[in-house]
Amino acid sequence: MTWFYCLIAAFGMAGKDAAETTDWMKPATWRGNFWGPAATRARSTGELPPLPTNPAMTRWADWGKAVLRDGDVVFRLGDAKALGGAFPLSRFISAATGSRFSHTGIVALEEGSPVVYDCSSDGVQRQPFEVWMLDCVGDLGVKRLRAEHRKHVAGILGYCREQFERQLPFDFEFRPDDAAFYCVELTEKAYRSQGLKLAEPVRIGDWENLGRYPLTAVATPFASKLFLTRPISLEQPVYLPGNDREGVWSSPLLENVYSGETRTDARAKAARIDLRGDLDMIWYAVASFRNRVNAVATTPVPAAKPQAAP
């Protein structure tokens, strides 16, 4: 049972040790949100070097320019991990909620290129779309506000930019107030700021596939008390990326632009309780631990006086 307490602690404190693919871009000397306003201005003035690129990023940049528009909601399956990489946080959220996605953001076209406003462990951030896609390990989806509502797009983007400049923190407790945001909450509230309700929040205890994680569910209220000021409850409603039945993806205010791969029955609602999900989490943790041990064992000892980088 100790494992499951740690598991939910990781869920509740998602960003505090969550690792993502783009973390390698952040210089060791940089403090704070590397995708926040200070870093954005530092890159524009040359205080920080330009962001690196590669062929895949170039392809996504070109795709984004051709497809995306102001106000689009982008969905992805991310690869955020917690507990030092032992807990696949994004994959858990996706699987437990019956969704192909774990994360959402809102697109803005700035200086001719699409950027994405969302919220991660360091707070509200703004990333070039091709950078945002580096953290996508599964499906990508794009939804667009229907034509009759597109007059509200400027206000939606204004809300995103305002929260970006305010640098509100990540909401580790998944609360309904506006003191901090998690990613889907920022998306939903940006739209609601213009009187557009995308979707209702879903009670954690009602997540479609939570029955596959019974031990995790039982441990939630107890474990989160150890780490959070206000513990997470199964009665707590949260906004979800969703699917065709609930969450932002199902919103009647949005029309489909790109739906990615459709996986029939891959995440159908679990009608009964079983332990497969919890066992998958344990297996993932064991494999992660073994990989770390092997990596340490095979890492060469550096020379006493390493040469300076060229």
SERO-4910 file (N, C-alpha, C, O; in steps of 0.05 Angstrom, whole numbers):
BEGIN
 pado doro    nc1    nc2    nc3   cac1   cac2   cac3    cc1    cc2    cc3    oc1    oc2    oc3
  Met    A     16    -24      0      0      0      0     17     25      0      8     46     -9
  Thr    A     42     23     10     59     47     10     63     58    -18     64     82    -22
  Trp    A     65     40    -38     69     49    -65     46     67    -74     50     87    -87
  Phe    A     21     59    -66     -2     74    -76     -4    101    -63    -14    120    -75
  Tyr    A      5    104    -38      7    130    -25     26    148    -41     20    171    -46
  Cys    A     48    137    -48     68    152    -64     56    159    -91     61    181   -102
  Leu    A     42    140   -103     30    144   -129     12    168   -129     14    185   -147
  Ile    A     -6    170   -110    -25    192   -110    -11    218   -101    -19    239   -109
  Ala    A      9    216    -84     24    240    -78     36    252   -103     36    276   -107
  Ala    A     45    234   -121     56    244   -147     34    256   -163     38    277   -176
  Phe    A     10    245   -163    -12    256   -178    -20    283   -168    -24    302   -183
  Gly    A    -22    285   -142    -29    311   -130     -8    332   -133    -15    356   -134
  Met    A     17    324   -134     38    344   -136     51    341   -164     75    343   -167
  Ala    A     34    338   -184     43    331   -210     68    345   -220     87    332   -228
  Gly    A     68    371   -219     90    385   -232    115    388   -215    135    396   -226
  Lys    A    113    382   -189    136    388   -172    160    371   -179    183    379   -172
  Asp    A    157    348   -191    180    334   -201    173    321   -228    186    301   -236
  Ala    A    154    332   -242    146    321   -268    167    329   -289    175    352   -291
  Ala    A    176    309   -304    196    314   -324    183    312   -352    166    294   -356
  Glu    A    191    330   -370    180    329   -397    203    332   -417    225    339   -409
  Thr    A    197    325   -442    218    324   -462    232    351   -465    257    351   -469
  Thr    A    218    373   -463    230    399   -468    247    409   -445    259    430   -447
  Asp    A    249    394   -423    265    403   -400    294    407   -407    308    424   -395
  Trp    A    304    392   -427    333    394   -434    340    421   -446    363    429   -446
  Met    A    320    436   -456    325    462   -468    332    483   -447    345    503   -454
  Lys    A    324    480   -423    328    500   -402    357    500   -392    367    480   -382
  Pro    A    371    522   -395    399    524   -385    400    520   -354    381    528   -340
  Ala    A    421    508   -345    424    503   -316    424    528   -300    417    528   -277
  Thr    A    432    550   -313    434    576   -299    408    591   -298    405    611   -283
  Trp    A    388    582   -314    363    597   -315    345    590   -291    342    566   -284
  Arg    A    334    610   -278    317    606   -255    288    615   -262    285    636   -274
  Gly    A    269    599   -255    241    606   -261    231    592   -285    242    573   -295
  Asn    A    209    603   -296    194    591   -318    209    597   -344    210    620   -353
  Phe    A    220    576   -356    235    579   -381    217    586   -405    227    594   -426
  Trp    A    191    583   -401    172    590   -422    154    612   -413    132    616   -423
  Gly    A    163    628   -393    148    651   -383    156    676   -397    173    676   -415
  Pro    A    144    699   -388    150    725   -402    178    734   -400    189    745   -419
  Ala    A    191    729   -377    219    738   -374    237    724   -394    254    736   -407
  Ala    A    234    697   -397    250    682   -416    244    689   -444    261    690   -461
  Thr    A    218    694   -450    210    701   -477    224    727   -485    233    730   -508
  Arg    A    224    747   -467    237    772   -474    267    769   -476    280    782   -492
  Ala    A    278    752   -459    307    747   -460    316    735   -486    337    741   -497
  Arg    A    300    717   -497    306    706   -524    304    727   -546    320    727   -564
  Ser    A    284    745   -543    281    765   -564    303    786   -564    309    798   -585
  Thr    A    316    790   -541    338    809   -539    365    797   -542    385    811   -542
  Gly    A    367    770   -544    392    757   -547    405    750   -521    427    739   -520
  Glu    A    392    756   -498    403    748   -472    404    717   -470    422    706   -457
  Leu    A    384    704   -481    383    675   -484    387    668   -513    378    683   -531
  Pro    A    401    646   -519    405    638   -547    378    630   -560    360    623   -545
  Pro    A    377    630   -586    353    621   -600    347    592   -593    366    577   -587
  Leu    A    322    584   -595    315    556   -589    327    538   -611    327    546   -634
  Pro    A    336    514   -603    346    496   -623    323    485   -640    300    488   -634
  Thr    A    330    473   -663    310    462   -680    321    436   -692    345    430   -690
  Asn    A    304    421   -704    311    396   -718    290    391   -740    270    406   -741
  Pro    A    294    372   -757    275    367   -780    247    363   -771    228    373   -783
  Ala    A    243    348   -749    215    343   -739    202    369   -730    179    374   -736
  Met    A    217    386   -716    206    412   -707    199    429   -731    179    443   -731
  Thr    A    216    429   -752    211    444   -776    185    435   -789    169    451   -799
  Arg    A    181    409   -790    157    398   -803    132    407   -787    112    414   -798
  Trp    A    134    406   -760    111    414   -743    106    444   -746     83    453   -746
  Ala    A    127    460   -748    124    489   -751    109    495   -777     91    511   -778
  Asp    A    117    481   -799    104    485   -825     74    475   -823     57    489   -834
  Trp    A     70    453   -811     43    442   -808     25    462   -792      2    467   -799
  Gly    A     36    472   -770     21    491   -754     14    516   -769     -9    526   -766
  Lys    A     32    527   -785     26    551   -800      4    546   -821    -12    564   -827
  Ala    A      3    521   -831    -17    515   -852    -44    509   -840    -64    513   -853
  Val    A    -45    498   -816    -70    487   -805    -82    504   -783   -106    508   -782
  Leu    A    -65    514   -764    -76    526   -740    -84    555   -744    -74    569   -761
  Arg    A   -104    563   -727   -115    590   -727   -117    600   -699   -117    585   -679
  Asp    A   -119    627   -696   -123    639   -670   -146    626   -655   -168    622   -666
  Gly    A   -141    619   -629   -162    609   -612   -166    579   -614   -182    568   -598
  Asp    A   -153    565   -632   -156    536   -633   -148    523   -607   -129    532   -593
  Val    A   -162    502   -599   -154    486   -576   -139    461   -586   -149    446   -603
  Val    A   -114    458   -577    -98    435   -585    -97    415   -561    -95    423   -538
  Phe    A    -99    390   -568    -99    368   -549    -75    350   -556    -68    346   -579
  Arg    A    -63    339   -535    -41    320   -540    -40    300   -517    -50    305   -495
  Leu    A    -28    277   -522    -20    258   -501      8    265   -494     26    261   -510
  Gly    A     12    275   -470     39    283   -461     54    260   -448     45    237   -447
  Asp    A     78    266   -439     95    246   -427    106    255   -400    128    248   -392
  Ala    A     91    272   -386    100    281   -360    101    258   -340     83    241   -340
  Lys    A    122    257   -325    126    236   -305    130    248   -278    139    271   -276
  Ala    A    124    233   -257    129    243   -230    143    221   -214    149    199   -225
  Leu    A    147    226   -188    162    207   -171    189    200   -184    197    177   -185
  Gly    A    203    221   -192    230    216   -204    229    200   -230    248    186   -236
  Gly    A    206    201   -244    204    186   -269    191    159   -266    188    145   -285
  Ala    A    183    152   -241    172    126   -236    142    124   -242    131    102   -244
  Phe    A    128    147   -243    100    147   -247     92    162   -273     98    186   -275
  Pro    A     81    149   -293     74    161   -318     48    178   -315     26    169   -322
  Leu    A     51    202   -305     28    219   -298      9    224   -321    -15    220   -318
  Ser    A     20    233   -344      3    239   -367    -13    214   -376    -37    216   -382
  Arg    A      1    192   -378    -12    168   -388    -34    158   -368    -54    148   -376
  Phe    A    -29    162   -342    -49    155   -322    -74    172   -325    -96    161   -326
  Ile    A    -71    198   -328    -94    216   -332   -109    208   -356   -134    206   -356
  Ser    A    -95    203   -378   -108    195   -403   -124    169   -400   -147    168   -407
  Ala    A   -111    149   -389   -124    123   -386   -147    124   -366   -168    112   -372
  Ala    A   -143    137   -343   -164    137   -322   -188    153   -330   -210    148   -320
  Thr    A   -185    172   -349   -208    189   -357   -220    180   -384   -239    192   -394
  Gly    A   -210    158   -395   -221    148   -420   -216    166   -443   -233    169   -461
  Ser    A   -193    180   -444   -187    199   -465   -162    191   -480   -145    177   -469
  Arg    A   -159    201   -505   -135    198   -520   -114    219   -512    -91    218   -521
  Phe    A   -123    238   -495   -106    261   -489   -103    265   -459   -119    256   -443
  Ser    A    -82    280   -452    -77    287   -424    -73    317   -420    -71    326   -398
  His    A    -73    332   -442    -64    360   -440    -78    377   -462    -83    367   -484
  Thr    A    -84    402   -455    -95    420   -475    -80    447   -474    -67    454   -454
  Gly    A    -83    463   -495    -72    490   -496    -88    506   -517   -104    495   -531
  Ile    A    -83    532   -518    -96    549   -537    -76    562   -555    -55    573   -546
  Val    A    -82    562   -581    -64    572   -602    -68    602   -606    -90    612   -606
  Ala    A    -45    616   -610    -46    644   -619    -25    646   -641     -3    635   -640
  Leu    A    -32    661   -662    -13    666   -684      2    692   -677    -11    714   -677
  Glu    A     27    690   -672     43    714   -664     68    715   -682     83    696   -684
  Glu    A     72    738   -695     93    742   -713     93    721   -735    114    712   -744
  Gly    A     69    713   -744     66    695   -766     69    665   -759     67    648   -777
  Ser    A     73    659   -734     77    631   -726     58    624   -703     52    641   -686
  Pro    A     49    599   -701     31    591   -679     47    586   -654     68    572   -654
  Val    A     37    597   -632     47    590   -605     24    579   -589      1    583   -596
  Val    A     31    565   -567     10    553   -550     12    563   -522     34    563   -510
  Tyr    A    -10    573   -512    -12    581   -484    -24    558   -468    -46    549   -474
  Asp    A    -10    550   -447    -21    529   -430     -8    533   -402      4    553   -397
  Cys    A    -11    513   -385      0    515   -358     13    489   -351      1    467   -354
  Ser    A     38    490   -342     53    467   -334     64    471   -306     56    489   -292
  Ser    A     83    455   -299     93    455   -271    104    482   -262    103    489   -239
  Asp    A    115    498   -281    127    524   -274    106    546   -276    113    569   -269
  Gly    A     82    540   -284     62    561   -286     52    565   -315     58    548   -332
  Val    A     38    587   -320     28    592   -346     51    597   -365     70    612   -359
  Gln    A     50    584   -389     73    586   -407     63    591   -436     40    588   -442
  Arg    A     82    599   -452     78    604   -481    101    591   -496    124    597   -492
  Gln    A     93    571   -512    113    556   -527    107    557   -557     84    556   -565
  Pro    A    128    559   -574    123    554   -603    110    527   -606    117    508   -592
  Phe    A     92    525   -625     77    500   -629     96    476   -633     91    455   -623
  Glu    A    117    480   -649    136    458   -654    150    449   -629    158    426   -627
  Val    A    154    467   -610    166    460   -584    145    445   -567    151    424   -555
  Trp    A    120    455   -567     98    442   -552     95    414   -561     88    396   -545
  Met    A     99    408   -587     95    381   -598    118    362   -590    114    338   -592
  Leu    A    140    372   -580    161    355   -571    152    338   -547    163    316   -542
  Asp    A    133    348   -532    122    334   -509     98    316   -516     85    307   -498
  Cys    A     93    313   -541     71    296   -550     81    268   -556     99    265   -573
  Val    A     71    248   -543     80    220   -547     58    202   -558     62    178   -561
  Gly    A     35    214   -565     13    199   -575     -3    215   -594      8    229   -612
  Asp    A    -29    215   -590    -47    229   -609    -46    259   -605    -41    270   -584
  Leu    A    -51    273   -628    -55    302   -629    -83    307   -639    -92    294   -657
  Gly    A    -96    327   -627   -123    335   -636   -125    365   -637   -112    379   -622
  Val    A   -141    376   -655   -146    404   -657   -176    410   -660   -189    397   -677
  Lys    A   -186    428   -644   -214    436   -646   -214    466   -649   -196    481   -640
  Arg    A   -236    476   -663   -238    505   -669   -265    515   -662   -285    502   -666
  Leu    A   -266    539   -651   -291    552   -644   -308    555   -669   -298    563   -690
  Arg    A   -334    548   -667   -351    550   -690   -354    579   -699   -350    598   -684
  Ala    A   -360    582   -725   -359    609   -737   -376    629   -723   -368    653   -721
  Glu    A   -400    621   -712   -417    641   -700   -407    651   -673   -417    671   -662
  His    A   -385    638   -663   -374    647   -637   -346    659   -640   -334    668   -620
  Arg    A   -335    660   -665   -307    668   -668   -302    698   -662   -279    706   -660
  Lys    A   -323    713   -659   -319    741   -651   -307    743   -623   -297    764   -615
  His    A   -308    721   -608   -297    721   -581   -267    713   -579   -255    713   -558
  Val    A   -255    706   -602   -228    696   -602   -208    717   -590   -191    709   -575
  Ala    A   -211    742   -598   -193    762   -588   -194    764   -557   -173    767   -545
  Gly    A   -217    762   -546   -220    763   -517   -207    738   -504   -195    740   -482
  Ile    A   -211    715   -516   -199    690   -506   -169    692   -505   -156    685   -485
  Leu    A   -157    702   -527   -128    705   -527   -118    727   -508    -97    725   -496
  Gly    A   -134    748   -505   -127    769   -486   -126    758   -458   -108    765   -442
  Tyr    A   -144    740   -451   -144    727   -425   -119    710   -421   -106    711   -400
  Cys    A   -112    695   -442    -88    678   -440    -63    695   -435    -46    689   -418
  Arg    A    -61    717   -450    -37    734   -448    -36    748   -421    -15    752   -409
  Glu    A    -60    755   -410    -60    767   -384    -51    748   -362    -35    756   -345
  Gln    A    -60    723   -363    -51    703   -343    -21    696   -347     -7    691   -328
  Phe    A    -12    697   -372     16    693   -377     33    714   -364     53    708   -351
  Glu    A     26    739   -367     41    761   -355     39    760   -324     58    767   -311
  Arg    A     16    752   -314     13    749   -285     29    726   -273     36    727   -250
  Gln    A     35    707   -290     50    683   -282     37    669   -258     50    664   -237
  Leu    A     12    662   -261     -2    646   -241     11    619   -240     19    608   -260
  Pro    A     13    607   -216     27    581   -213      9    558   -222    -14    561   -227
  Phe    A     22    535   -223      7    510   -229    -10    502   -205     -1    505   -182
  Asp    A    -34    492   -210    -52    485   -189    -48    455   -182    -61    438   -194
  Phe    A    -31    450   -163    -26    422   -154    -49    410   -140    -51    385   -138
  Glu    A    -68    426   -130    -91    415   -115   -116    413   -133   -136    403   -123
  Phe    A   -115    422   -157   -137    420   -176   -162    433   -164   -184    421   -165
  Arg    A   -159    457   -154   -181    471   -141   -197    488   -162   -186    494   -183
  Pro    A   -222    495   -156   -238    509   -176   -234    539   -176   -244    553   -194
  Asp    A   -218    550   -158   -214    579   -157   -194    588   -178   -184    572   -193
  Asp    A   -189    614   -179   -171    625   -200   -143    633   -189   -129    648   -202
  Ala    A   -136    622   -165   -110    629   -154    -87    615   -168    -64    624   -167
  Ala    A    -93    592   -181    -73    577   -196    -89    560   -216   -113    556   -213
  Phe    A    -75    551   -237    -88    537   -259    -73    511   -265    -48    509   -262
  Tyr    A    -88    490   -273    -76    467   -287    -84    471   -316   -100    488   -323
  Cys    A    -72    455   -334    -73    461   -363   -102    463   -373   -108    483   -386
  Val    A   -119    443   -368   -146    444   -380   -162    466   -367   -180    477   -379
  Glu    A   -156    472   -342   -170    494   -328   -165    521   -342   -183    537   -345
  Leu    A   -140    526   -350   -134    551   -364   -150    552   -390   -160    573   -397
  Thr    A   -151    530   -405   -166    529   -430   -195    536   -425   -206    553   -438
  Glu    A   -207    522   -406   -235    526   -400   -241    554   -391   -260    566   -400
  Lys    A   -225    565   -373   -231    591   -362   -225    613   -382   -237    635   -380
  Ala    A   -207    609   -400   -202    629   -422   -228    632   -438   -236    654   -445
  Tyr    A   -240    610   -445   -265    611   -460   -288    622   -443   -304    637   -452
  Arg    A   -289    613   -417   -311    623   -400   -309    653   -395   -329    666   -389
  Ser    A   -284    664   -397   -281    693   -393   -297    708   -414   -303    732   -410
  Gln    A   -304    695   -436   -320    708   -457   -348    697   -458   -363    700   -478
  Gly    A   -357    684   -436   -384    674   -435   -388    648   -449   -411    641   -454
  Leu    A   -367    633   -456   -369    608   -471   -361    585   -453   -338    583   -445
  Lys    A   -379    568   -446   -374    545   -429   -369    521   -447   -387    512   -461
  Leu    A   -344    511   -447   -337    488   -463   -349    462   -452   -362    447   -466
  Ala    A   -344    458   -426   -352    432   -414   -354    436   -384   -342    453   -372
  Glu    A   -370    418   -371   -371    418   -342   -349    401   -331   -340    382   -344
  Pro    A   -339    408   -307   -319    390   -295   -331    363   -287   -355    361   -283
  Val    A   -314    343   -284   -322    316   -278   -311    308   -251   -287    311   -246
  Arg    A   -327    299   -233   -319    289   -207   -298    267   -211   -301    249   -227
  Ile    A   -276    269   -196   -254    249   -198   -264    221   -195   -256    202   -210
  Gly    A   -282    216   -176   -293    190   -171   -309    179   -194   -316    155   -195
  Asp    A   -317    197   -213   -333    189   -236   -316    186   -262   -327    182   -283
  Trp    A   -290    188   -260   -273    185   -284   -279    157   -296   -282    138   -281
  Glu    A   -281    156   -322   -291    133   -336   -277    107   -329   -290     86   -324
  Asn    A   -251    107   -327   -235     83   -323   -222     82   -296   -203     67   -292
  Leu    A   -232     98   -277   -219     97   -250   -222     70   -237   -207     63   -219
  Gly    A   -242     55   -246   -245     27   -235   -221      9   -240   -218    -11   -227
  Arg    A   -204     17   -259   -180      1   -264   -158      8   -244   -137     -5   -243
  Tyr    A   -163     29   -228   -143     38   -208   -155     40   -180   -154     61   -168
  Pro    A   -167     18   -170   -181     20   -144   -163     27   -121   -171     42   -103
  Leu    A   -139     16   -120   -121     22    -98   -112     51    -99   -110     64    -78
  Thr    A   -107     60   -123   -100     88   -126   -122    106   -117   -118    126   -103
  Ala    A   -147     99   -125   -170    116   -117   -174    116    -87   -179    137    -75
  Val    A   -172     93    -74   -175     91    -45   -154    108    -31   -160    120    -10
  Ala    A   -129    107    -41   -107    121    -28   -108    151    -31    -95    166    -16
  Thr    A   -123    161    -51   -122    189    -58   -127    208    -34   -110    225    -29
  Pro    A   -149    206    -20   -154    225      2   -134    224     24   -128    245     36
  Phe    A   -123    200     29   -105    197     52    -77    207     45    -64    222     60
  Ala    A    -67    199     21    -40    206     14    -37    236      9    -17    248     17
  Ser    A    -57    248     -4    -55    277    -10    -54    294     15    -44    317     14
  Lys    A    -65    284     38    -63    299     63    -34    303     72    -28    322     86
  Leu    A    -17    285     64     11    286     73     27    308     58     48    316     67
  Phe    A     17    316     35     33    334     18     19    360     10     33    379      1
  Leu    A     -7    361     12    -22    385      2    -36    399     25    -45    386     44
  Thr    A    -38    425     23    -53    440     43    -83    432     43    -95    429     64
  Arg    A    -93    429     19   -121    420     16   -121    393      1   -116    393    -23
  Pro    A   -125    371     15   -122    345      1   -142    341    -21   -163    353    -21
  Ile    A   -134    324    -40   -151    317    -63   -172    297    -54   -166    278    -39
  Ser    A   -197    302    -62   -219    284    -55   -231    272    -81   -230    285   -102
  Leu    A   -242    248    -78   -256    236   -101   -281    251   -108   -292    247   -130
  Glu    A   -290    268    -90   -314    285    -95   -307    310   -111   -325    324   -120
  Gln    A   -282    314   -115   -272    339   -128   -277    339   -158   -268    320   -171
  Pro    A   -290    359   -169   -294    361   -198   -269    374   -211   -259    393   -201
  Val    A   -261    363   -234   -238    374   -249   -246    375   -278   -262    359   -288
  Tyr    A   -234    394   -293   -237    396   -321   -220    375   -335   -197    370   -327
  Leu    A   -230    363   -356   -216    342   -370   -212    348   -400   -229    361   -412
  Pro    A   -190    338   -412   -188    339   -441   -212    325   -454   -224    335   -473
  Gly    A   -219    302   -443   -243    288   -450   -243    271   -475   -222    265   -486
  Asn    A   -267    263   -483   -272    245   -506   -298    254   -519   -307    276   -515
  Asp    A   -309    236   -535   -334    244   -549   -358    246   -530   -379    256   -539
  Arg    A   -355    238   -505   -378    238   -487   -377    260   -466   -398    270   -457
  Glu    A   -353    269   -459   -351    289   -438   -324    304   -441   -306    295   -456
  Gly    A   -321    326   -426   -296    341   -427   -295    360   -451   -314    362   -466
  Val    A   -273    375   -453   -270    396   -473   -273    384   -502   -285    398   -519
  Trp    A   -263    360   -506   -264    349   -533   -293    346   -543   -298    347   -567
  Ser    A   -312    342   -525   -340    338   -532   -356    363   -535   -380    362   -541
  Ser    A   -344    387   -531   -359    412   -531   -373    417   -557   -361    416   -578
  Pro    A   -399    424   -556   -414    430   -580   -406    458   -591   -414    465   -613
  Leu    A   -391    474   -576   -382    500   -586   -358    497   -605   -352    516   -619
  Leu    A   -346    474   -606   -322    469   -622   -328    451   -645   -344    433   -643
  Glu    A   -314    456   -667   -315    438   -690   -288    425   -694   -267    436   -687
  Asn    A   -289    402   -706   -264    386   -710   -247    398   -732   -257    404   -754
  Val    A   -221    400   -727   -202    408   -747   -184    385   -754   -178    379   -777
  Tyr    A   -174    372   -733   -156    348   -737   -161    330   -713   -158    338   -690
  Ser    A   -168    305   -718   -175    287   -697   -154    266   -691   -156    251   -672
  Gly    A   -133    265   -708   -112    245   -703   -122    217   -707   -142    212   -721
  Glu    A   -109    198   -695   -116    170   -698   -140    164   -680   -142    173   -658
  Thr    A   -159    149   -691   -182    140   -676   -178    111   -668   -174     93   -684
  Arg    A   -178    106   -642   -174     79   -631   -200     69   -620   -208     76   -598
  Thr    A   -213     52   -635   -239     42   -626   -236     23   -602   -219      5   -603
  Asp    A   -251     29   -581   -253     12   -558   -227     11   -542   -225     -5   -523
  Ala    A   -207     27   -550   -181     26   -536   -183     35   -507   -170     25   -489
  Arg    A   -201     54   -502   -204     64   -475   -234     65   -468   -244     84   -456
  Ala    A   -249     44   -475   -277     43   -469   -281     42   -439   -263     34   -424
  Lys    A   -304     52   -429   -309     54   -401   -307     26   -387   -319      7   -397
  Ala    A   -293     25   -365   -290      0   -350   -314     -2   -332   -319     14   -315
  Ala    A   -330    -23   -336   -355    -27   -321   -350    -41   -294   -367    -40   -277
  Arg    A   -327    -53   -291   -322    -67   -266   -295    -59   -255   -278    -48   -269
  Ile    A   -292    -65   -230   -267    -59   -216   -247    -81   -220   -254   -105   -216
  Asp    A   -223    -75   -227   -201    -95   -229   -175    -81   -221   -175    -56   -217
  Leu    A   -154    -95   -221   -128    -85   -212   -109    -81   -234    -85    -75   -230
  Arg    A   -118    -84   -259    -98    -83   -281    -84    -56   -283    -60    -55   -288
  Gly    A    -99    -34   -279    -87     -8   -281    -66     -4   -259    -44      5   -265
  Asp    A    -72    -11   -235    -53     -9   -213    -28    -26   -218     -6    -18   -213
  Leu    A    -33    -50   -228    -10    -68   -234      7    -57   -256     32    -59   -256
  Asp    A     -5    -44   -276     10    -31   -297     28     -9   -286     51     -6   -294
  Met    A     18      6   -266     34     27   -254     57     16   -239     80     27   -239
  Ile    A     53     -6   -224     74    -19   -209     96    -29   -229    120    -26   -224
  Trp    A     87    -42   -251    106    -52   -270    122    -30   -283    146    -32   -287
  Tyr    A    109     -7   -288    124     16   -299    144     26   -280    167     32   -288
  Ala    A    138     27   -254    156     37   -234    180     18   -231    203     27   -229
  Val    A    175     -8   -232    197    -27   -230    215    -25   -254    240    -25   -250
  Ala    A    204    -23   -278    220    -20   -302    237      6   -301    260      6   -309
  Ser    A    224     27   -291    238     53   -290    262     51   -270    283     61   -275
  Phe    A    257     37   -248    279     34   -228    302     18   -240    325     25   -236
  Arg    A    295     -3   -254    316    -20   -266    332     -4   -286    357     -7   -287
  Asn    A    319     12   -302    333     28   -322    352     47   -309    374     52   -319
  Arg    A    342     59   -287    360     79   -273    384     65   -262    406     75   -263
  Val    A    380     41   -250    403     26   -239    422     19   -261    447     22   -257
  Asn    A    412      9   -284    430      2   -306    445     26   -317    468     24   -324
  Ala    A    431     49   -318    444     73   -328    467     82   -310    488     89   -320
  Val    A    462     80   -284    484     87   -265    507     68   -268    530     76   -267
  Ala    A    501     42   -270    522     22   -271    539     24   -296    563     17   -296
  Thr    A    528     34   -318    543     35   -343    553     63   -349    567     67   -370
  Thr    A    548     83   -332    558    110   -337    588    111   -330    595    104   -307
  Pro    A    605    119   -348    634    120   -342    640    142   -322    627    163   -321
  Val    A    661    137   -306    670    157   -287    685    179   -301    703    173   -317
  Pro    A    677    204   -297    691    226   -312    719    229   -303    727    222   -281
  Ala    A    735    240   -321    763    246   -314    765    267   -293    746    283   -289
  Ala    A    787    266   -278    790    285   -256    790    314   -266    780    332   -252
  Lys    A    801    319   -289    802    346   -301    790    345   -329    805    344   -349
  Pro    A    764    346   -330    752    344   -357    759    368   -373    763    391   -363
  Gln    A    761    363   -399    769    385   -418    746    405   -420    722    397   -418
  Ala    A    752    430   -425    731    450   -429    717    445   -456    730    435   -475
  Ala    A    692    451   -457    677    448   -481    688    466   -503    696    489   -497
  Pro    A    689    457   -528    700    474   -549    682    498   -554    688    514   -571
***
